């Protein structure tokens, strides 16, 4: 999570062959990135689905993975279309991820990472 755009990340394995992650981005930092990349007029969801943004995050994940043991590395990830929020139940009032809520909400996306 030491990338300016990454606000929160949840690593997931669910007893599967490799680790995956859900990455929740910062609205403010994504907005700055969008303006710099000529897409400031798009919605948050549209910006986070752009390949160039995903490539920036992938580069960061690759750099992080290079410092980890193979079994600790993130093989695939998904950028969530909306930031994790207390109001939607994804975060506690102290801003900790409610894993069960997030896993249930994004079950289909998580499962797609293992196909």
Protein Blocks (a to p, Z undefined) as FASTA:
>chain_A
ZZfklmbdcddfklpabdcddddddfklmmmmmmmnopambcfklmmmpfklmmmmmmmm
mmmmmmpcfklpcfbdcddfbdcdfklopacfkopacfklmmmmmmmmmmmmmZZ
